[in-house]
Amino acid sequence: MNALPGAHDLVAQGLSVRAGARWLLSGVDLRLCPGEVAAVLGPNGAGKSTLLSVLAGLRRPEQGRVALGGRALCEVPAGRLALERAVLPQDSGVAFDFRVRDVVELGRYPHRGEPSRDEAGIVRAAMALTDVGHLAERALNSLSGGERARAQLARVLAQIWHPLPDGRPRWLLLDEPTAALDLRHQHGTMATVRRWAREQGGGVLAVLHDPNLALRYADRVWVLDGGRLQAGGTPAQTLTPALLQRIWRVRARPVADDDGRVQLLLAPEGEPLKDREDVA
């Protein structure tokens, strides 16, 4: 029997999280779908990382619930959850001089009970996909911030490398995965996770700061501010100049790239956005 539409979604209903007297999230509803890349954007302190930690099952909300494939996330055993979703936090430092290969192999730890026939091959493939294969024998702590970030991305990809035998989708939750990367690797990372979602049927949620990355790679976006959802929908419909002016206090002008994708020229309030003919 085929699953009902939405039967495998990751759904948040009425999420509210408090730290002392302050509400970090308040009444957040959203639905993540397999096969799509979703992005959460917002100013610093908007609640983006808190939302991702709740959706990952790392933090329980004071109010509301998260359901994964119709099951309450809090009822899924940790070992089972580690087979279904992988999480890349903002800070993924290690205390010891692990090699890059060692760190990526940690992604396979949840599979130790039923290892793949080619565990070493999965690790190599994940490193190749994130362009860190040539760094395999280097100590992680000796690398640049961007190289470390790509090694950690290889780790979470290795964790959910194979489809689940029962056909349920896997989930990749990424907190600012492009923050430490150069321009080429920012686009490479987003293209990689989008291809993974399309080809493997997994779902991706990425916390991003760059609206242009969301416009180019995401299928849907949500904008948080003050712990509340301010907007959501397709990137082109949501990330409008009016919204960026209201939430980020920046001016934006849509322009069409050569491939027809809309991107934004951005400038602080009070500074003019130059027309194309004014640009040297």
C-alpha positions as semicolon CSV with decimal commas, in nm:
position;residue;x (nm);y (nm);z (nm)
1;M;0,000;0,000;0,000
2;N;0,133;0,345;-0,090
3;A;0,176;0,594;0,189
4;L;-0,079;0,875;0,207
5;P;0,043;1,215;0,089
6;G;0,232;1,376;0,373
7;A;0,251;1,052;0,570
8;H;0,631;1,076;0,595
9;D;0,656;1,449;0,666
10;L;0,836;1,610;0,959
11;V;0,574;1,833;1,118
12;A;0,593;2,097;1,390
13;Q;0,273;2,215;1,558
14;G;0,258;2,507;1,797
15;L;0,621;2,491;1,905
16;S;0,709;2,721;2,193
17;V;1,042;2,720;2,379
18;R;1,135;2,938;2,676
19;A;1,466;3,030;2,837
20;G;1,387;3,189;3,172
21;A;1,131;3,460;3,110
22;R;1,210;3,487;2,740
23;W;1,029;3,291;2,472
24;L;1,281;3,171;2,211
25;L;1,004;3,024;1,995
26;S;0,635;3,103;2,009
27;G;0,363;2,910;1,829
28;V;0,571;2,786;1,534
29;D;0,399;2,561;1,279
30;L;0,571;2,413;0,974
31;R;0,588;2,102;0,762
32;L;0,899;1,954;0,598
33;C;0,851;1,724;0,301
34;P;1,078;1,445;0,172
35;G;1,256;1,522;-0,153
36;E;1,272;1,895;-0,079
37;V;1,526;2,143;0,051
38;A;1,381;2,387;0,302
39;A;1,555;2,686;0,454
40;V;1,498;2,889;0,769
41;L;1,622;3,248;0,765
42;G;1,610;3,533;1,011
43;P;1,820;3,787;1,199
44;N;2,061;3,688;1,474
45;G;1,871;3,569;1,780
46;A;1,553;3,499;1,584
47;G;1,525;3,139;1,713
48;K;1,657;2,952;1,410
49;S;1,903;2,725;1,594
50;T;1,648;2,660;1,868
51;L;1,393;2,554;1,608
52;L;1,640;2,320;1,441
53;S;1,735;2,158;1,774
54;V;1,368;2,091;1,852
55;L;1,304;1,946;1,506
56;A;1,610;1,724;1,552
57;G;1,480;1,587;1,883
58;L;1,768;1,743;2,077
59;R;1,543;1,972;2,279
60;R;1,186;1,940;2,395
61;P;0,947;2,230;2,357
62;E;0,749;2,372;2,648
63;Q;0,444;2,368;2,423
64;G;0,355;2,197;2,097
65;R;0,483;1,881;1,938
66;V;0,699;1,745;1,656
67;A;0,586;1,442;1,459
68;L;0,802;1,235;1,226
69;G;0,604;1,017;0,989
70;G;0,300;1,042;1,215
71;R;0,498;0,943;1,528
72;A;0,568;1,183;1,812
73;L;0,939;1,259;1,783
74;C;0,988;1,234;2,159
75;E;0,873;0,871;2,146
76;V;1,129;0,760;1,886
77;P;1,425;0,585;2,056
78;A;1,754;0,771;2,015
79;G;1,918;0,481;1,834
80;R;1,635;0,461;1,582
81;L;1,630;0,838;1,536
82;A;2,003;0,838;1,455
83;L;1,931;0,609;1,160
84;E;1,664;0,843;1,024
85;R;1,812;1,189;1,068
86;A;2,154;1,350;1,092
87;V;2,225;1,689;1,248
88;L;2,506;1,932;1,169
89;P;2,525;2,197;1,444
90;Q;2,699;2,533;1,407
91;D;2,991;2,427;1,625
92;S;3,126;2,075;1,568
93;G;3,470;2,094;1,726
94;V;3,654;1,789;1,855
95;A;3,874;1,777;2,164
96;F;4,132;1,533;2,030
97;D;4,349;1,516;1,720
98;F;4,118;1,296;1,521
99;R;4,197;1,260;1,154
100;V;3,934;1,367;0,905
101;R;3,877;1,000;0,820
102;D;3,815;0,923;1,190
103;V;3,556;1,201;1,218
104;V;3,368;1,089;0,907
105;E;3,372;0,730;1,034
106;L;3,189;0,852;1,348
107;G;2,892;0,911;1,123
108;R;2,866;0,537;1,079
109;Y;2,846;0,471;1,456
110;P;2,464;0,432;1,461
111;H;2,505;0,146;1,211
112;R;2,751;-0,054;1,421
113;G;2,488;-0,316;1,501
114;E;2,416;-0,386;1,134
115;P;2,712;-0,246;0,939
116;S;2,712;-0,212;0,564
117;R;2,924;-0,448;0,357
118;D;3,129;-0,146;0,250
119;E;3,168;0,084;0,549
120;A;3,506;0,210;0,428
121;G;3,361;0,278;0,083
122;I;3,082;0,490;0,230
123;V;3,334;0,699;0,421
124;R;3,547;0,749;0,110
125;A;3,245;0,842;-0,099
126;A;3,120;1,095;0,157
127;M;3,463;1,258;0,173
128;A;3,483;1,273;-0,206
129;L;3,136;1,429;-0,225
130;T;3,237;1,711;0,009
131;D;3,585;1,760;-0,142
132;V;3,785;1,649;0,164
133;G;3,918;1,316;0,036
134;H;4,266;1,464;-0,002
135;L;4,253;1,566;0,366
136;A;4,163;1,221;0,499
137;E;4,483;1,172;0,699
138;R;4,506;1,528;0,827
139;A;4,414;1,613;1,187
140;L;4,078;1,787;1,185
141;N;4,198;2,060;1,421
142;S;4,482;2,149;1,181
143;L;4,241;2,247;0,903
144;S;4,083;2,578;0,814
145;G;3,731;2,652;0,932
146;G;3,588;2,578;0,589
147;E;3,773;2,248;0,557
148;R;3,650;2,141;0,901
149;A;3,295;2,232;0,803
150;R;3,314;2,018;0,490
151;A;3,455;1,725;0,689
152;Q;3,165;1,749;0,933
153;L;2,921;1,759;0,641
154;A;3,081;1,437;0,515
155;R;3,020;1,286;0,860
156;V;2,646;1,356;0,861
157;L;2,607;1,243;0,500
158;A;2,782;0,916;0,586
159;Q;2,537;0,871;0,874
160;I;2,234;0,859;0,643
161;W;2,406;0,731;0,331
162;H;2,179;0,435;0,250
163;P;1,799;0,443;0,221
164;L;1,610;0,289;0,510
165;P;1,492;-0,066;0,437
166;D;1,130;0,018;0,521
167;G;1,121;0,304;0,271
168;R;1,092;0,585;0,523
169;P;1,281;0,900;0,422
170;R;1,595;1,023;0,591
171;W;1,644;1,379;0,712
172;L;1,939;1,615;0,706
173;L;1,922;1,910;0,947
174;L;2,197;2,169;0,895
175;D;2,265;2,475;1,111
176;E;2,444;2,739;0,902
177;P;2,627;2,484;0,684
178;T;2,776;2,755;0,459
179;A;2,892;3,002;0,726
180;A;3,263;2,911;0,712
181;L;3,282;2,826;0,343
182;D;3,423;3,018;0,048
183;L;3,188;3,106;-0,235
184;R;3,260;2,795;-0,443
185;H;3,204;2,560;-0,152
186;Q;2,890;2,744;-0,039
187;H;2,730;2,665;-0,372
188;G;2,886;2,319;-0,381
189;T;2,740;2,233;-0,041
190;M;2,391;2,352;-0,127
191;A;2,400;2,180;-0,467
192;T;2,512;1,857;-0,297
193;V;2,231;1,851;-0,043
194;R;1,975;1,945;-0,307
195;R;2,094;1,661;-0,529
196;W;2,080;1,424;-0,231
197;A;1,720;1,529;-0,162
198;R;1,617;1,488;-0,526
199;E;1,792;1,157;-0,593
200;Q;1,753;0,989;-0,253
201;G;1,412;1,127;-0,155
202;G;1,542;1,266;0,172
203;G;1,439;1,592;0,334
204;V;1,676;1,879;0,411
205;L;1,635;2,175;0,644
206;A;1,915;2,432;0,643
207;V;1,949;2,742;0,856
208;L;2,086;3,009;0,621
209;H;2,172;3,377;0,635
210;D;2,206;3,440;0,262
211;P;1,869;3,490;0,089
212;N;2,034;3,436;-0,250
213;L;2,138;3,082;-0,154
214;A;1,781;3,015;-0,045
215;L;1,645;3,158;-0,370
216;R;1,876;2,938;-0,575
217;Y;1,860;2,607;-0,389
218;A;1,556;2,589;-0,159
219;D;1,209;2,466;-0,247
220;R;1,046;2,647;0,043
221;V;1,155;2,891;0,311
222;W;1,042;3,020;0,647
223;V;1,146;3,350;0,802
224;L;1,174;3,379;1,180
225;D;1,201;3,696;1,384
226;G;1,163;3,723;1,758
227;G;1,082;3,353;1,781
228;R;0,775;3,384;1,559
229;L;0,724;3,285;1,199
230;Q;0,690;3,599;0,991
231;A;0,650;3,443;0,647
232;G;0,671;3,113;0,462
233;G;0,630;2,970;0,115
234;T;0,833;2,942;-0,201
235;P;1,155;3,148;-0,191
236;A;1,054;3,381;-0,473
237;Q;0,716;3,454;-0,316
238;T;0,853;3,492;0,037
239;L;1,190;3,671;0,013
240;T;1,054;3,995;-0,126
241;P;1,218;4,338;-0,102
242;A;0,942;4,445;0,136
243;L;1,012;4,153;0,369
244;L;1,389;4,209;0,369
245;Q;1,331;4,578;0,444
246;R;1,100;4,494;0,735
247;I;1,298;4,208;0,892
248;W;1,664;4,285;0,813
249;R;1,650;4,660;0,747
250;V;1,824;4,622;0,412
251;R;1,720;4,735;0,067
252;A;1,684;4,469;-0,202
253;R;1,635;4,470;-0,576
254;P;1,548;4,149;-0,766
255;V;1,756;4,077;-1,075
256;A;1,736;3,782;-1,314
257;D;2,047;3,570;-1,356
258;D;2,139;3,438;-1,701
259;D;1,966;3,109;-1,612
260;G;1,645;3,294;-1,525
261;R;1,678;3,254;-1,148
262;V;1,596;3,559;-0,941
263;Q;1,874;3,690;-0,716
264;L;1,883;4,000;-0,497
265;L;2,108;4,304;-0,501
266;L;2,137;4,414;-0,137
267;A;2,239;4,739;0,030
268;P;2,200;4,891;0,377
269;E;1,915;5,132;0,437
270;G;1,998;5,474;0,309
271;E;2,249;5,357;0,047
272;P;2,146;5,353;-0,321
273;L;2,138;5,034;-0,525
274;K;2,326;5,111;-0,845
275;D;2,168;5,034;-1,179
276;R;2,348;4,789;-1,405
277;E;2,484;5,065;-1,628
278;D;2,638;5,240;-1,325
279;V;2,847;4,940;-1,228
280;A;3,205;4,957;-1,350
